[in-house]
Amino acid sequence: MPKKTRFQLGYILLAVLVAMLIQNQWFQATQVRNIPYSEYLEMVRSNKVAEVTVTPTHIQGKLKEADGQGPQQFVTTRIDPELSKDFEGTDTKVYGLFESNFLYDLLAWIVPAVAFFAIWFFMMKRLSGKGGLGGEFMAIGKSKAKVYVESDTKVTFQDVAGVDEAKHELQEIVAYLKNPAEYSKLGGRMPKGILLVGPPGTGKTLLAKAVAGEAGVPFFSISGSEFVEMFVGVGAARVRDLFEQARTKAPAIVFIDELDALGKSRAAGALGGGHDEKEQTLNQLLVELDGFDSTSGLILLAATNRPEILDPALLRAGRFDRQVLVDRPDKNGRVEILKVHLRKIKSLGTDVELEKVAALTPGFTGADLANLCNEAALIATRRRAEQVELADFTEAVERIVAGLEKKNRILNETERRIVAHHEMGHALTAAAFSTTDKVHKVSVIPRGIGALGYTIQRPTEDRFLMTREELENRIAVLLAGRAAEKLIFNHLSTGAADDLVKATDIAWNMVTRYGMEESLGHVTFEQDQPNFLGASYAAKRYGEETSEKIDLAVRKILDRCFSRALEMLREGRAILEESAQLLLAKETLKEEELEVFFRRLRETLDKVDNGQLDQLPSSVLLQDNRNGGWHSQGGEEIAPRATDTLNSVETV
């Protein structure tokens, strides 16, 4: 029972007891002398009674003179006169019993009143969402921030891995909260606000909790959406209340998650002034950021994955002074994150090497890796194994990225042959190029929503730049499935729809963004969408003649890459058909089974043109945020983790 409810019930019980005590004392004070009814009749016959007061239940009177047995006032309980005649002439003492109804009458009033207030209290609690008379409506302007202390968070920097640069930045905040005098002796001050920026799942909230856990100070945690309610002015009131609570408990940390829900740029809204509820809330936050002194030990942390839409006034110096990037981890970072999450797995197989698992997961965030470890443990449990092995992690990666196997999705024989040749077209072409990622597995088992087959490419290292040669090789691999269908069946199917989209995107970016078309010069025709604070340029920056040249250049790149893939597969047609037959028979081919066909294809191509099919001179470099290569047959993209058009995840 809530403390406030116990307090109210205690007062009610105390009031009832006091009322009963008063009634009892009053009754005793007024009932001076209680005599039997027979004695009363005898005093009446002896003419000793001066006066009487008769009620339906008792007789109260006063004697003419004190008889030495007590006060002159007396009281007796009435009995039926007919009954009293039966005892006349005897020595029997006749008493009357007075039955008091005071308690019954009192409860008859109290019980309904208590029941009414209890029902009303219950209804108010249900309507308000929290207990107490008046409920949440009376406290609607109060902050909803959850307050934690070090023992509540139970998170330290040992629980955070893969983001060493961000952790180093925040360790300085911890040192300041523990020893503020050390940082102020030279006149410096800590930043008022620190903004954690990064993709979803990279550990921004975990980092904030680790700061509170390490510093051992109160930690106020609230989401940006919790400031805004249906009533105007509530958001601003909650901002004021949050900072008032934090000041009383300083040194403390205030953490606002999903800041973009609260701090969206005011220029993006409709015209007409600052009467919008979100604008009032943002304005109050700006005022509070200006109003508190960083030397008081109050630090504001915030997290967002959409920094480009934040209001510039929120990010100026003196408010959020420092922006800390919490990015996707590299291979070494993924290894460290896996070490943290694998602590929960009780038994690991001897073949589990963290470097191999990290190599399977390019582009995975910390949340993805936590989910991967959990899925691998569930897969091992499902097959009743005693240990979690590397095969379980591999299957978990496929399950997360590509979806569940759909073995009940039955394809007819013709469709299975098309899918098998399509997937082997991807795999063989990828193996022929020295600049593409290694092929890890090929399968014709349907997965997910629309994938009828898939090819997995595993990068050997993290990459951040790509040359024109590598981009054109990637386009050729994307179009190789379509080329295999054209070569074997002399027709094209709808399965390569997503491959065409990705190949066209890469070719379009080569021409319009990276200046890789000699006929158009070193010119960019499209601007990147802003990743951090900047306007979005949607206006067309070239004329119709240039637009036509761009279209022709994109088509030229695609046609050239398709011809290269088709020529490679034509030279290795026997290998293509033989590998496709084996794939149909086994449904899944792994790296060691595929290597035999890859080696034969390379030898065949070397005999034809001494390997010239893999040579395209280029020295242009560009940024690449890729995620490993997945090709699937069926028209649905199966890699939602793709973050850039240069990503080598294709659906075919």
C-alpha positions in Angstrom: 0.0 0.0 0.0 1.4 3.5 -0.8 2.7 5.5 2.1 0.2 8.3 1.4 -2.8 5.9 1.6 -1.5 4.3 4.9 -1.2 7.9 6.3 -4.9 8.7 5.5 -6.3 5.4 6.8 -4.4 5.9 10.1 -6.0 9.2 10.6 -9.5 7.7 10.0 -9.0 4.9 12.5 -7.7 7.4 15.1 -10.8 9.6 14.7 -13.1 6.6 15.2 -11.3 5.6 18.4 -11.4 9.1 19.8 -15.2 9.3 19.1 -15.8 6.0 20.9 -13.8 7.2 23.9 -15.7 10.4 24.2 -19.0 8.6 24.0 -18.0 6.2 26.7 -16.8 9.0 29.1 -19.9 11.0 28.5 -22.1 8.1 29.2 -20.2 7.3 32.5 -20.4 11.0 33.5 -24.2 11.2 33.1 -25.0 7.8 34.6 -24.3 8.8 38.1 -26.1 6.0 40.0 -27.5 3.0 38.3 -30.1 1.2 40.5 -32.3 -1.8 39.9 -35.9 -1.2 38.8 -37.3 -2.9 41.9 -35.3 -0.5 44.1 -36.7 2.4 42.2 -40.3 1.2 42.8 -39.5 0.9 46.5 -38.2 4.5 46.7 -41.3 5.7 44.9 -43.5 3.9 47.4 -41.5 5.4 50.2 -41.9 8.9 48.7 -38.2 9.5 48.5 -38.1 10.6 44.8 -38.2 14.3 44.2 -38.4 14.3 40.4 -38.0 11.8 37.4 -37.4 12.0 33.7 -38.9 9.2 31.7 -37.7 8.0 28.3 -38.8 5.0 26.3 -35.7 3.1 27.6 -34.9 4.4 31.0 -35.9 6.6 34.0 -33.6 9.3 35.4 -34.4 11.1 38.6 -33.3 12.8 41.7 -33.9 11.9 45.4 -35.3 14.4 47.9 -32.5 13.7 50.3 -29.2 11.9 50.0 -29.6 8.4 51.5 -25.9 7.9 52.1 -25.6 5.2 49.4 -24.5 7.6 46.6 -25.4 10.8 44.8 -29.0 12.0 44.7 -29.2 11.5 41.0 -30.0 8.1 39.8 -30.9 6.2 36.7 -32.7 2.9 36.1 -33.8 1.0 33.1 -37.5 0.7 32.5 -39.2 -2.7 32.3 -42.7 -3.7 31.4 -45.1 -2.6 34.3 -47.1 -5.8 33.9 -43.9 -7.8 34.4 -42.9 -5.9 37.5 -46.2 -6.8 39.2 -45.2 -10.4 39.1 -42.4 -9.7 41.6 -44.3 -7.6 44.0 -44.2 -8.9 47.6 -41.0 -10.8 46.9 -37.3 -10.1 47.7 -36.3 -10.5 44.1 -34.3 -7.6 42.7 -35.4 -6.6 39.2 -32.9 -5.0 36.9 -33.3 -3.6 33.4 -30.7 -3.9 30.7 -29.9 -0.9 28.6 -28.7 -1.7 25.1 -26.7 1.2 23.7 -27.0 1.7 19.9 -24.4 4.4 19.7 -21.7 2.3 18.1 -24.1 0.8 15.6 -25.3 4.3 14.7 -21.7 5.5 14.4 -20.7 2.7 12.1 -23.8 3.2 10.1 -22.5 6.7 9.2 -18.8 5.8 9.0 -18.8 2.7 6.9 -20.7 4.2 3.9 -18.5 7.3 4.0 -15.3 5.2 4.1 -16.6 3.1 1.2 -17.5 6.1 -0.8 -14.0 7.7 -0.3 -12.3 4.4 -1.1 -14.1 4.0 -4.4 -13.5 7.7 -5.3 -9.8 7.3 -4.4 -9.5 4.1 -6.5 -11.1 5.8 -9.5 -8.9 8.9 -9.2 -5.8 6.6 -9.0 -6.9 4.7 -12.2 -7.7 7.9 -14.1 -4.5 9.7 -13.1 -2.1 6.9 -13.6 -0.5 7.4 -10.1 -1.8 7.4 -6.6 -2.9 10.2 -4.3 -6.0 12.3 -4.1 -6.0 14.6 -7.1 -3.6 12.2 -8.8 -1.4 13.2 -11.7 -3.6 16.1 -12.7 -2.5 18.2 -9.7 1.2 17.3 -10.5 0.9 17.6 -14.3 3.8 20.2 -14.3 6.1 17.9 -12.3 9.0 16.3 -14.1 8.7 12.6 -14.9 12.4 12.0 -14.7 13.5 8.8 -13.1 16.2 9.3 -10.4 18.9 6.7 -10.0 21.9 6.5 -7.7 25.0 4.5 -8.3 23.5 1.3 -6.8 20.5 1.7 -9.1 22.4 2.1 -12.4 24.9 -0.8 -11.7 26.7 0.2 -15.0 30.3 1.2 -15.2 32.8 1.8 -18.0 33.7 -1.9 -17.8 30.3 -2.7 -19.3 31.0 -0.4 -22.3 33.3 -1.5 -25.1 34.0 -0.7 -28.7 33.7 3.1 -28.3 37.0 4.0 -26.7 37.1 7.6 -28.0 33.7 8.4 -26.6 34.5 6.7 -23.3 37.7 8.7 -23.0 35.7 12.0 -23.5 33.2 11.0 -20.8 35.9 9.8 -18.3 36.9 13.5 -18.0 33.3 14.3 -16.9 33.6 11.6 -14.2 36.9 13.0 -13.0 35.4 16.5 -12.8 32.4 15.3 -10.8 34.7 13.6 -8.3 37.2 16.5 -8.0 35.8 19.8 -9.4 38.5 21.9 -7.7 41.2 20.2 -9.8 39.6 21.4 -13.0 38.8 25.0 -11.8 42.2 25.9 -10.4 43.4 27.3 -13.7 40.1 29.1 -14.5 38.8 26.4 -16.8 35.2 25.1 -16.6 33.6 21.9 -17.8 31.1 22.0 -20.6 27.5 22.5 -19.5 26.1 20.1 -22.0 27.5 17.0 -23.8 25.6 15.6 -26.8 26.1 12.0 -27.7 25.5 11.5 -31.4 25.4 8.2 -33.3 23.3 5.6 -35.0 20.7 3.6 -33.1 22.0 0.8 -30.9 25.6 2.1 -30.6 25.4 2.5 -26.8 24.6 6.2 -26.1 22.2 5.6 -23.2 24.6 2.9 -21.8 27.4 5.4 -21.8 25.3 8.0 -19.9 24.5 5.4 -17.3 28.1 4.4 -17.0 29.0 8.0 -16.3 26.5 8.1 -13.4 27.7 4.7 -12.2 31.3 5.8 -12.2 30.8 9.2 -10.6 28.4 7.9 -8.0 26.1 10.9 -8.3 22.3 11.2 -8.7 21.3 10.4 -12.3 18.1 12.1 -13.7 16.9 10.1 -16.8 14.1 11.3 -19.0 13.0 11.0 -22.6 12.5 14.1 -24.8 8.9 13.0 -25.6 7.9 13.0 -21.9 8.0 16.8 -21.8 5.2 17.3 -24.2 1.5 16.7 -23.1 -1.9 17.6 -24.3 -1.9 20.8 -22.1 -0.2 23.9 -23.3 2.7 24.9 -21.0 3.2 21.6 -19.4 6.5 20.9 -21.2 8.1 24.1 -20.1 6.9 23.5 -16.5 8.4 20.1 -16.5 11.7 21.5 -17.8 11.8 24.0 -14.9 10.9 21.3 -12.3 13.6 18.9 -13.7 16.4 21.5 -13.3 15.1 22.6 -9.9 15.2 19.0 -8.6 18.7 18.5 -10.1 20.0 21.7 -8.5 18.9 20.5 -5.0 20.9 17.2 -5.5 24.0 18.6 -7.2 26.4 17.4 -8.1 24.2 15.4 -10.5 23.7 14.3 -14.1 20.6 15.1 -16.1 20.2 12.8 -19.1 17.7 13.6 -21.9 17.3 10.7 -24.3 16.0 11.2 -27.8 16.7 15.0 -27.7 15.4 15.4 -31.2 11.8 14.9 -29.9 12.3 18.1 -27.8 14.9 20.1 -29.6 13.8 20.0 -33.3 14.7 23.1 -35.3 12.2 25.9 -35.0 12.8 26.9 -38.6 11.3 23.6 -39.8 7.9 24.4 -38.3 5.0 26.4 -39.7 5.2 30.2 -39.8 3.5 32.3 -37.2 5.6 32.7 -34.0 6.4 30.8 -30.9 3.0 29.7 -29.6 3.7 26.1 -30.4 3.9 23.8 -27.4 7.2 22.3 -28.5 8.7 25.7 -29.1 7.8 26.8 -25.6 9.4 23.7 -24.2 12.6 24.2 -26.3 12.8 27.9 -25.3 12.5 26.9 -21.6 15.3 24.4 -22.1 17.5 27.0 -23.7 16.8 29.4 -20.8 17.7 26.7 -18.2 21.0 25.9 -20.1 21.9 29.5 -19.8 20.8 29.8 -16.2 22.9 27.2 -14.4 26.5 27.5 -13.6 28.7 24.5 -14.6 30.8 25.0 -11.4 27.7 23.9 -9.4 28.4 20.3 -10.4 25.4 19.9 -12.7 26.1 18.2 -16.0 23.6 17.8 -18.9 23.9 14.8 -21.1 21.7 14.2 -24.2 21.6 11.6 -26.9 20.2 11.7 -30.4 20.6 9.8 -33.7 19.2 12.8 -35.7 21.5 15.7 -35.0 20.8 17.3 -38.4 17.3 18.4 -37.3 18.3 19.9 -33.9 17.9 23.7 -33.4 21.2 25.5 -33.9 20.6 27.6 -30.8 20.7 24.3 -28.8 24.2 23.5 -30.0 25.9 26.8 -29.7 28.8 27.3 -27.3 27.7 27.6 -23.7 24.8 25.1 -24.1 25.8 21.9 -25.7 29.5 22.7 -25.9 30.7 19.3 -26.8 29.4 16.7 -29.3 30.7 13.1 -28.9 30.4 10.7 -31.8 29.3 7.2 -30.8 29.8 5.4 -34.1 29.4 1.8 -35.3 32.4 -0.2 -33.9 35.2 -1.4 -36.2 36.5 -5.0 -36.1 38.6 -4.5 -32.9 35.6 -2.7 -31.3 33.3 -5.6 -32.2 35.7 -8.0 -30.6 35.7 -6.0 -27.3 31.9 -5.8 -27.4 31.6 -9.5 -27.9 33.9 -10.1 -24.9 31.4 -8.2 -22.7 28.3 -10.0 -24.0 29.9 -13.4 -24.0 30.2 -13.2 -20.2 26.6 -14.3 -20.0 27.1 -17.4 -22.0 28.1 -20.2 -19.6 29.9 -22.5 -22.1 31.6 -21.7 -25.3 33.0 -24.1 -27.9 36.7 -24.3 -28.5 36.2 -23.3 -32.1 34.7 -19.9 -31.2 37.2 -17.3 -32.1 36.0 -13.7 -31.5 38.0 -12.5 -34.6 36.0 -14.8 -36.8 32.7 -13.7 -35.3 33.7 -10.1 -35.6 34.6 -10.7 -39.3 31.1 -12.0 -39.9 29.4 -8.9 -38.5 30.6 -5.8 -40.3 28.3 -2.9 -39.7 26.8 -4.4 -36.5 26.2 -2.1 -33.6 26.5 -3.0 -29.9 22.8 -3.8 -29.7 23.1 -6.0 -32.8 26.0 -7.9 -31.2 24.1 -8.4 -28.0 21.2 -9.8 -30.0 23.6 -12.0 -31.9 25.1 -13.6 -28.8 21.6 -14.3 -27.5 20.4 -15.8 -30.8 23.5 -18.1 -30.9 22.8 -19.3 -27.3 19.1 -20.0 -28.3 20.2 -21.9 -31.4 22.6 -24.0 -29.4 19.8 -24.7 -26.8 17.4 -25.6 -29.5 19.7 -28.3 -30.8 20.3 -29.5 -27.2 24.0 -28.8 -27.3 26.2 -28.4 -24.3 28.2 -25.6 -25.8 27.7 -22.6 -28.1 29.9 -23.2 -31.2 31.0 -21.1 -34.1 28.3 -22.7 -36.4 25.7 -21.3 -34.0 27.0 -17.8 -34.4 27.1 -18.2 -38.2 23.5 -19.3 -38.3 22.6 -16.5 -35.9 24.1 -13.9 -38.3 22.1 -15.4 -41.2 19.0 -15.5 -39.1 19.3 -11.8 -38.1 20.3 -10.4 -41.5 18.4 -12.6 -43.9 15.5 -13.8 -41.8 14.2 -17.3 -41.0 14.6 -20.2 -43.5 11.3 -20.8 -45.3 11.6 -24.5 -46.2 7.9 -24.8 -46.6 8.0 -22.3 -49.5 8.0 -24.8 -52.3 9.3 -23.7 -55.7 8.7 -25.6 -58.9 11.7 -27.2 -60.6 12.1 -24.4 -63.2 12.2 -21.7 -60.6 14.7 -23.6 -58.5 17.0 -23.9 -61.5 16.7 -20.2 -62.2 17.5 -19.4 -58.6 20.5 -21.8 -58.5 22.1 -20.4 -61.6 21.3 -16.8 -60.5 23.1 -17.3 -57.1 26.0 -19.1 -58.6 26.4 -16.3 -61.2 26.8 -13.9 -58.2 29.3 -16.2 -56.5 31.5 -17.1 -59.5 31.8 -13.5 -60.6 32.6 -12.3 -57.1 35.3 -15.0 -56.9 36.8 -13.9 -60.2 37.6 -10.4 -59.0 40.5 -9.9 -56.5 39.0 -6.7 -55.1 35.6 -8.1 -54.0 34.8 -9.7 -50.7 35.2 -13.5 -50.3 32.1 -15.6 -50.9 31.2 -17.4 -47.6 28.0 -19.3 -48.5 25.5 -19.8 -51.3 22.0 -21.2 -50.8 18.7 -21.8 -52.6 16.7 -22.1 -49.4 14.2 -19.2 -49.2 14.6 -16.8 -46.3 12.7 -13.9 -44.9 9.8 -12.3 -46.8 10.8 -12.5 -50.4 14.3 -13.9 -50.7 14.3 -17.2 -52.7 18.0 -17.7 -52.4 21.1 -15.9 -51.1 24.8 -15.4 -51.5 26.9 -14.3 -48.5 30.1 -12.4 -49.0 32.3 -11.8 -46.0 34.8 -8.9 -46.0 38.3 -9.7 -44.8 38.8 -6.2 -43.3 37.0 -3.0 -42.5 37.1 -0.6 -45.5 36.5 3.1 -45.7 37.6 4.0 -49.2 36.8 2.5 -52.6 38.3 2.9 -56.1 36.4 3.1 -59.4 37.7 -0.4 -60.1 36.1 -1.8 -57.0 32.8 0.0 -57.6 32.6 -1.4 -61.2 33.5 -4.8 -59.9 30.7 -4.6 -57.4 28.2 -3.5 -60.1 29.4 -6.5 -62.2 28.7 -8.9 -59.3 25.3 -7.4 -58.8 24.4 -7.9 -62.5 26.0 -11.3 -62.7 22.9 -13.1 -61.5 20.9 -11.5 -64.3 23.7 -12.3 -66.7 23.6 -16.0 -65.7 19.9 -16.1 -66.4 20.4 -14.6 -69.8 23.3 -17.0 -70.6 21.6 -20.2 -69.5 17.9 -19.6 -70.2 18.1 -16.8 -72.7 15.5 -14.7 -70.8 15.4 -12.4 -67.8 13.2 -12.8 -64.7 11.9 -10.4 -62.1 14.2 -11.8 -59.4 17.0 -9.3 -60.2 14.8 -6.2 -59.5 16.6 -5.2 -56.3 20.0 -5.9 -57.9 19.2 -3.4 -60.6 18.2 -0.8 -58.1 21.5 -1.1 -56.2 23.6 -1.3 -59.3 21.9 1.9 -60.7 22.5 3.7 -57.4 26.2 2.9 -57.4 26.6 4.0 -61.0 24.5 7.2 -60.4 26.7 8.1 -57.5 29.9 7.4 -59.5 28.7 10.0 -62.1 26.9 12.6 -60.0 28.7 12.6 -56.6 32.2 11.2 -57.1 33.2 12.7 -60.5 34.2 9.4 -62.0 33.0 10.1 -65.6 35.7 11.7 -67.7 33.3 13.2 -70.2 31.6 15.3 -67.4 34.8 16.3 -65.7 35.6 16.6 -62.0 32.2 18.0 -61.1 29.6 16.9 -58.5 26.0 17.3 -59.6 24.4 16.3 -56.3 25.1 17.2 -52.8 25.1 14.6 -50.0 22.2 14.8 -47.6 23.5 16.5 -44.4 24.7 14.2 -41.7 25.2 16.9 -39.2 23.7 20.4 -39.1 23.1 21.7 -42.6 20.5 22.6 -45.1 19.1 20.0 -47.5 19.8 21.1 -51.1 17.1 19.5 -53.3 17.3 22.0 -56.2 18.5 20.8 -59.5 22.0 22.1 -60.3 22.4 21.3 -63.9 20.6 21.7 -67.2 18.8 19.4 -69.6 21.8 18.7 -71.7 23.9 17.7 -68.7 21.0 15.6 -67.5 21.0 13.7 -70.7 24.8 13.1 -70.5 24.4 11.8 -66.9 21.8 9.3 -68.0 24.0 8.1 -70.9 27.0 7.8 -68.6 25.1 5.8 -66.0 23.8 3.5 -68.7 27.2 3.1 -70.2 28.7 2.0 -66.9 25.9 -0.5 -66.3 26.1 -2.0 -69.9 29.9 -2.3 -69.6 29.7 -4.1 -66.2 26.9 -6.4 -67.5 28.9 -7.3 -70.5 32.0 -8.1 -68.3 29.9 -10.4 -66.1 28.3 -12.1 -69.1 31.6 -12.6 -70.8 33.2 -14.1 -67.6 30.3 -16.5 -67.2 30.3 -17.5 -70.9 33.9 -18.5 -70.6 33.1 -20.5 -67.4 29.7 -21.8 -68.5 30.5 -25.4 -67.8 31.7 -24.5 -64.3 28.5 -22.4 -63.8 26.2 -25.3 -64.8 28.1 -27.9 -62.8 28.1 -25.8 -59.6 24.4 -24.9 -60.1 23.6 -28.7 -60.3 25.5 -29.3 -57.1 23.7 -26.4 -55.4 20.3 -27.8 -56.4 21.3 -31.2 -55.0 22.7 -29.9 -51.6 20.7 -26.6 -51.4 23.6 -24.9 -49.5 27.3 -24.7 -50.5 29.9 -23.5 -48.0 33.2 -21.8 -48.6 35.3 -24.9 -48.8 32.9 -26.6 -51.3 32.8 -23.4 -53.5 36.6 -23.0 -53.5 37.0 -25.9 -56.0 34.8 -24.1 -58.6 36.4 -20.7 -57.9 39.9 -22.1 -58.5 38.8 -23.7 -61.8 37.1 -20.4 -63.0 40.2 -18.4 -62.3 42.4 -20.8 -64.2 40.0 -20.7 -67.1 39.9 -16.9 -67.2 43.7 -16.7 -67.0 44.0 -18.9 -70.1 41.6 -16.7 -72.0 43.1 -13.3 -71.5 45.8 -13.6 -68.9 43.5 -12.1 -66.3 42.7 -8.9 -68.2 39.0 -9.1 -67.3 39.9 -8.0 -63.7 41.9 -4.9 -64.7 40.4 -1.5 -64.9 42.8 1.4 -64.4 41.6 4.0 -61.8 43.0 5.8 -58.8 40.0 7.7 -57.6 39.2 7.1 -53.9 35.9 7.7 -52.0 34.3 7.0 -48.7 32.7 3.6 -48.3 30.4 2.6 -45.4 29.7 -0.9 -46.4 28.3 -3.8 -44.5 29.4 -6.9 -46.3 27.8 -8.6 -49.3 24.5 -10.4 -49.4 22.7 -11.2 -52.7 19.3 -12.8 -52.6 16.9 -13.9 -55.3 13.3 -12.7 -55.0 12.9 -8.9 -55.0 13.1 -8.1 -51.3 16.1 -6.4 -49.6 17.3 -8.5 -46.8 19.9 -6.2 -45.2 18.1 -3.4 -43.3 21.5 -2.4 -41.9 22.6 -0.9 -45.2 23.5 2.8 -44.6 24.8 3.9 -48.0 24.2 3.2 -51.7 27.8 1.8 -51.8 26.7 -1.0 -49.4 27.3 -4.4 -51.0 24.0 -5.9 -49.8 21.9 -6.7 -52.8 18.6 -8.4 -53.5 18.3 -10.1 -56.9 
